[in-house]
Amino acid sequence: MNRSLGIDLGDARVGIAVSDDLGMLAHPMETIQVKSGRVMQRVLEIIKEKGTQTVVVGMPRNMDGSFGPAAQKAREFIEALKVGTSARVVPWDERLTTVSAQRSLHEAGKNARAQKAMIDQVAAQILLQSWLDSQA
């Protein structure tokens, strides 16, 4: 089993996606509300529950490839996650994942309310699938 987890960090919500047991396909899993104060705790629970070997965390970048202020939050999250788990933690370029997620949900006929509930999970799925494809 080579299960991986994808994390799309946001100011309000954190999207979680998980790979299949073969490490080939990413699936949306869960959205964690940041205001719950349980983001790290819940992520560590999921890593344990799913037997995750690799955690892929979205690293925000500007379109020119430079790092903006959101990247510092991601770096801090990654460092804290490395302390809390033995899984490998990989930062991954997340440019345009949310835009792609919005487009996919719109094409699937999801309205704005339905998109809000799913967008972060789908962004995490796109992020994780990108990483999985790069490993093939």
GIQUI-V634057 format. One record per backbone hydrogen bond with DSSP energy under -0.5 kcal/mol. NH is the residue of the N-H (numbers start at 1). CO is the residue of the C=O. E is the energy in kcal/mol with one decimal. If there is no record, write none. Layout:
# GIQUI-V634057
nh = {NH & NH}
co = {CO & CO}
e = {E & E}
This chain:
# GIQUI-V634057
nh = {2 & 5 & 6 & 7 & 8 & 9 & 14 & 15 & 16 & 17 & 18 & 19 & 20 & 23 & 27 & 29 & 30 & 32 & 33 & 34 & 35 & 36 & 37 & 42 & 43 & 44 & 45 & 46 & 47 & 48 & 49 & 50 & 51 & 51 & 52 & 53 & 54 & 55 & 56 & 56 & 57 & 57 & 58 & 59 & 60 & 62 & 65 & 71 & 72 & 72 & 73 & 74 & 75 & 76 & 77 & 78 & 79 & 80 & 81 & 82 & 83 & 84 & 85 & 88 & 90 & 90 & 92 & 94 & 97 & 100 & 101 & 102 & 103 & 104 & 105 & 106 & 107 & 108 & 109 & 110 & 115 & 116 & 117 & 118 & 118 & 119 & 121 & 122 & 123 & 124 & 125 & 126 & 127 & 128 & 129 & 130 & 131 & 132 & 133 & 134 & 135 & 135 & 136 & 136}
co = {21 & 54 & 17 & 56 & 15 & 7 & 32 & 8 & 30 & 6 & 27 & 4 & 25 & 20 & 18 & 16 & 16 & 14 & 31 & 12 & 12 & 33 & 34 & 38 & 39 & 40 & 41 & 42 & 43 & 44 & 45 & 46 & 47 & 48 & 47 & 3 & 3 & 88 & 5 & 54 & 55 & 90 & 7 & 92 & 58 & 66 & 62 & 68 & 68 & 69 & 69 & 70 & 71 & 72 & 73 & 74 & 75 & 76 & 77 & 78 & 79 & 80 & 81 & 53 & 55 & 88 & 57 & 59 & 94 & 96 & 97 & 98 & 99 & 100 & 101 & 102 & 103 & 104 & 106 & 105 & 111 & 112 & 113 & 114 & 115 & 115 & 118 & 118 & 119 & 120 & 121 & 122 & 123 & 124 & 125 & 126 & 127 & 128 & 129 & 130 & 131 & 132 & 132 & 133}
e = {-2.4 & -2.4 & -2.9 & -2.7 & -2.5 & -0.7 & -2.4 & -2.3 & -2.8 & -2.2 & -2.6 & -2.6 & -1.9 & -1.5 & -2.7 & -2.7 & -1.6 & -2.8 & -0.5 & -2.7 & -0.6 & -1.3 & -2.1 & -3.0 & -2.6 & -2.5 & -1.9 & -2.5 & -2.5 & -1.9 & -3.1 & -2.8 & -0.8 & -0.5 & -2.1 & -2.8 & -1.1 & -3.3 & -3.5 & -0.5 & -0.6 & -2.7 & -2.8 & -3.5 & -0.7 & -3.2 & -2.3 & -1.1 & -0.6 & -0.8 & -0.9 & -1.8 & -2.6 & -2.3 & -2.3 & -2.7 & -2.5 & -2.2 & -2.5 & -2.3 & -1.3 & -1.4 & -1.1 & -2.6 & -3.2 & -0.5 & -2.5 & -1.6 & -2.1 & -2.4 & -2.4 & -2.7 & -2.3 & -2.5 & -2.6 & -2.5 & -2.6 & -1.4 & -1.7 & -2.6 & -2.8 & -2.2 & -1.3 & -1.2 & -0.5 & -3.4 & -0.5 & -2.4 & -2.5 & -2.2 & -2.2 & -2.7 & -2.4 & -2.8 & -2.9 & -2.2 & -1.8 & -3.0 & -2.8 & -1.6 & -1.0 & -0.9 & -0.7 & -0.7}
